[in-house]
Structures are given as structure tokens and as C-alpha cells.
Amino acid sequence: MAAGFEFKPGERINESALSRALGASRTPLREALNRLVAEGFIDFRAGRGFFCRALSPDRILHLYEARIAIECEAARHAAARAQPESLAALDTFLNDSTEDYANCTDPMRLLELDEAFHLRLCALSGNPELVGMLQTIYDKIRFVRAADLRQLQAAGRSTTARHREILDMVRLGDALAASDAMRSHIENRASHATDAVRLAFADLYAPRDDAL
């Protein structure tokens, strides 16, 4: 609910109503809310309670910057550590998903395919901590990224060519080129953060028939 902005940005979370809706008592609910605060999914204001996190270009940009740091490092390590069979499996996934991606009209399915590539590439680094951190980042920007991918597809573009370029650099064992290709790819989408946030707000307050 927090990741998908079922609470509106900046909205105070009514613990009593949420407890009734989830069929959970207040104690485990409060523990869950405190954990979400610690993980950055919601905010706590002393004396006022829990609130949905803000949906702002600055906050999304900060998450993209963290994503760049994680994924570039993962690509660098993947170029040095990835095994041939793992690279072949990711290559097969990319080939098999290209047509699905091109014909897909569901933004969440687009996002699922995109995240699957990046998380699988991150796993090639051999560092599960990087994978865990990346998954958390994705959970926080999922709603905005879905809006961004929908806009990208509407313009007749996709991320698959960029993915192929990154994977090729990893396969060649060129750590610097793999890291640079990943940075270029993510920075390109980060530059559209303001537009993506605007689209996400439109989905929240004036949802389309096929919106999230």
C-alpha cells in the first residue's frame, strides 16, 4: 500500500481505520508502520502520527542517484565475476522478453520486465547486498517508473536496446564500459524525473482506465 501510493502523498495515515481494514490489532500495525518509517516508505511526525511519503521530483531524483551508485557498481563487478552460463541465461531472457516488451500495454508488466533485467544483472555481481539495496530502491520508485515507462513506450521507444548494450559490455568483461553504459542509461531516465512525477500524480488523482 505504501509503495503503490494507496495513501496519497502527504496524507496522514489513520491507524484505526487501517487496523480495521487489515484486520490487524494496533500493536503489530504500529510495529509495521515503524519499520516502514525506518525503510523510508512513510514518514513520522512527532505528535502528529504517520504520513505517506512525499512524491516530489527532488525525492525521486535522490533515489535515482542512489540507484546509479548501486547499479554501476553492480555492473562493474558483474563484468569481472559473471559466469558464462549466467550471462547466457540473461541473454536468453532479454531475447525472449523483447517482443513481449514491445507489444505490452500494461505499465506494471513493462515495469516487471524492466526490473527483472536489472535485478538479474545486479545478481551477476555476486553481491546479494547490492541486490537487496536495489530492490528497496525499486520499491520506492515503482509507481513513478511505471508512469515513465508508459510515456517512453507511447513515444515509440523502449529500454531493450540499452539493456543489450549493457549486457554486451558485461559479457566482454569491460568493467568500465559496463559501468558507463549503465550510468548513461539510468541518467537518461533520471533526467525525466519531473515529467514522471507529474504523470504519477495524474494517475493518483485522475486515474486513466488502464492506469495503475
Secondary structure, DSSP 8 states (H G I E B T S, - for coil): -TTTTSS-TT-B--HHHHHHHHT--HHHHHHHHHHHHHTTSEEEETTTEEEE----HHHHHHHHHHHHHHHHHHHHHHHHH--HHHHHHHHHHHHHHHHHHHH---HHHHHHHHHHHHHHHHHTTT-HHHHHHHHHHHHHHHHHHHHHHHHHHHTT--SHHHHHHHHHHHHTT-HHHHHHHHHHHHHHHHTTHHHHHHHHHHHHHS--TT--
